[in-house]
Amino acid sequence: MASGVGVGPASGSVGKRRVNRIAATPAAGGFRLICTDFDGTIAESDGRPISSSFFMRLRAWRKVGPVYWVINTGRTQENLTEELVRRQVPIWPDWAVAIEREIWRYRNRGAVGWFEWNHKCQLMHAQLFASVKPVWKLIEDFVAHHTAAQLVADAGSPLGIIAQSEDEADEISAYMVPLLKDWPTLVAVRNSIYFRFSHKFYHKGACLEAISQNLGVQPAQVLVAGDHLNDLPMMERRYARYLTCPSNAVDEVKAKITSQGGYIAKARVAEGVVEGWDRLLPLPVLEVKR
């Protein structure tokens, strides 16, 4: 399996010019976009720099042709930008999805929001949250009286929850599943022990689809990598042909990957993403002629 851009033996000549040619493979002409979650997928929780192997692979593919990188995260855009600076990433994403539903374009390390998408998204959520006011009181009472979880302010919804453990988060989820059946357009978005609320039509998958369509990229040209529950909506063949996850992904993600013929890596976090990337899309060899 290729681990970088290989250089083949010299053969033939064209005057004194050096001619680079990409070996003809479906992947070489088709792969256009990689979409990754951030925390737990390419970024370790201890704040260490993102593995250089990820950026080496991205650079290598960009020698083959244009490849976009999208970060699809639950973080706010401001927080993601701060984290990219803090981790000193050598390559910045082309696009980002923030709080699982806002779309941002990065230019010169600055973010510009997609006005039409984000404006409509904000209006839809404002209307939804105003229409389901009774649910907030029910959830607040349950969390306050039956759990040790924290009720917190959240950038993406009127109510955020931080459970004390994964088990407690499971209990909160179990309570909300039947409750939210009365509000079918309201969904609880969970990432580990964290919860926020959202409109069911705005999620990581819908945002990836919108970005891909804007760029003229087809699902057959997209690779997606994620690790946790809030990544499940984008891990669908309707959005990406190539699906992978690192070894630290939760069981639900691994099951989704397996059911759709994707690849579960043996390595953790970014190293696992690169492993899956190489397995699903072997890097074409760059042949050199003299």
N, C-alpha and C positions, 0 to 999 in steps of 0.2 A: 504494500500500500504506500502510495506516495506520501512523503512527509514534508515536501517542500517543492520548489521549482527545480526540476532536474535539468541538466544540460547534456544532450546527447552527443555522440561522436560527430566530429566534423566530416562532412561529405560534400563533394562537388565544389563549385565556386561560381560566383557571379562577379566577374571582374575582381575588384578588390573590396567590394561592398560586403558587409556582413548582414545576412538576412535572418531574422528570427521568425520561426513559424510554429504555430500551435498545432499539436497533434489533433487530428480530427476526431473528436469524441462528442457525444450528445451533451455532456456536462459543460464542455468548453463553450459551446454556443448558447447554452440554455440558462445556466445559473446566473441570477442577477441580484438576489437580495437575501441577506441573512438577518433574521429577527430573533433577538435574544432577550429574555428577562435579564434583570440585573442581579439583585441579591440572591445568592445561592446558586445562580446559574453561571455567571461569569465572575462575580465578586464574592470573595470570602467574607464572613461576618466579622473577622478580626481587623478589617481595614487594611490588610496588606495590599500591595499593588496587584492588579489583575495580571495573570500569567502572561508572560511575553509570547508564549506559543500561540495565543489567540491572535495577537496583532501580526505575528509572523505569517500566520495562515491567511489573514485578511490581505496583507500586502502581496503575498504570493498570488492569490486569486486575482487581485487587481492588475497584475501583470498579464493575466489571461484576457481580461476584459473588465468593463465597469461593473462593480459590485457594490450595492448599497448596504449600509448597516443601520438597522433600526433597533433601538433599545425600547423595550415594552415593559414598563414598570408601574408599580403602585406608588412610587415616590412622587412628590410634587416636582415640577420642572425645576424650580429653584434649588431644591434639595439635591436632585440628580446632578445639576450643573456643579454645585459645590463639591459633591462627591467625586466627580470626574476630575476636578482640579486637585482635590486632596490626594487622589490616587495617582495623579500625574500620568494620565493615560496618553500614550504617544499618538493615538489616532482617535478622533472624536466621531461619534455617530453622525450620520446624515440626517436622521429623523429620530424623534423620541415620542413615545406615548406616555403621558404622565397621569397619575391617579387612575390608571386603567382606562382612561377615556378621552383625555385631551391630546391633541396632536400638535407637535412642535417641529420646526425645521431648524437644524443647527447650521449656522454660517459663521465662520471665523470664531468658533467657540462661543458664539452668542445664539440664543434661541429666539425664533420668531414664530408666533402662534399662527395656526391655520384659522383665520378669522371665521370663515363661513361655518366650518365644522364646529369649532369651539363655541361660537355664539349660539348655534342651534342646540348644542349639547347642554349649555348652561340653561337655556330657556326650558328645555324638556325636563331637566332635573328640578328646576325651581317649581314648575307646575306639579311634578310628581310629588315632591317632598311636601308641598302645601296641601295636597289632596289626601295624604296618608297620616295626618297629624295624630290620630288615635294610636297608631302603632308605636310611636316613640315612647309614650307613657308606659305602655305594656312592657316594652323591652327594658326600659330604665328600671321599672319595678322588679322585674325578674332578676336582672343583673345585680341590683342593689341588695335584694333580700335573699337570693339563693346562690350567689357566687361571691368569690373574692376578686372578681375582675374589676378593672377600672373603666369608668365612663369618661371619655376624653373628647375634646374638641377635635374635629377632623376637617381637613381642607376639602374633602370630597363629598361630605354628607353632614346632615345636622347632628349626627351621633356617631361616635367612634367607640370601639370597645377593645380593650387589651386584656386578654385572659392571663391568668397566672401560669398556665401550663397548657400543653396540647390537649390533655384530657379534659380540662375545664372548657377549652374552646370547643371540643366535641359536644359537651353538654349544652353549651349555648347554641350551637348549630342545631342540635336535636330539638331544642325548644322552639327555634325560629322556623323550622321547616313547615310545620302545620300552621303556625301563626300567619306566615306570609302568603298562604294560599288564598287568603281573603284580599290580598293586594297583588295580583298576578304580574304587574309590571315592575314591582319592587323586588330587588334581589339583595341578599347579603353577600358581600364579596369578602372572602376569607383568604388571608395569607398567613399561615402559621397560627400565631395567637392573636392576630390583628383582624378586626372587622371594620368595614365601612359599608355603606349602602349605595345602590346605584339603580339606574333604569336598566331593565333587562336587555334593551336593544343597544346599549353602549357598553362595550367590553373590549378586551385585548384583540379578539379575533376581528371584530367589526372595524377597529382602528387599523389593523394590519391590512385588511381588505381595501380600505379607503386609500391608504398610502400606496399600496401596490397599483391600484387603478390609476391614481394620479401620476405615477411614474411609468405607466404602460407595461407593468410587470405582471405576468401571468402566475397563478398558483404553482404551475409546473416548474417555475423558475425560482421558487422560494424555499428556504430552509428555516425551520423554527426550532428553538431550543428553550426549554423552561424546566422548572423544578417543583413548583408548588400549585396549590389549588386555584389560585387566581390566574394561572397560566392555561388552565384547561380549555377555556373558550377559544384560544388561538391554535390549539393543537388539533386541528381538523384538516383533513385533506382538501376541503373546499378553500382553505386559505394557503396551504403549503403542501407540496408534494413530499418534501423531506422533513421528517420529524425525529427529534432526538432529545435525550435528557441525560444529565450526569448521574453518577451512581447514587448521589445524595438526594435525588428526587423522591418525593413522597410516593407511596404505593399507588394512589389514584392516578398520578401522572404516568407512572410506569405501566399501569394497566392500559391507559389510553394509548400510549405509544405502541405497546404490544398489539393491541387490537387493530391498529392501522398499519402494521408492518413497518414501524419505525425502528430506531436503534437505541437501546439502553446501554450507555457506556459503562465501562468498568472503573474509570477514573472519576474523580470528583470535580465539580465546579468547572472552571474554564478548560482545564485539561480534558475533562470529559466531553465538553462541547466540541473541542478540536478532534477528539477521538471519533465522535459521532459524525462530524463533518467529513473527516477522511473516509470513514466507512461508507457513508451514503454518496459522497461526491469526491471520489479520488481526484487529486489535483492533476490536470493534464500536464504532460511533459513538454517542456519548452525545448524544441529542437533547434539547433544552431547550424546554419549552412554558411560556408565561406566561399 
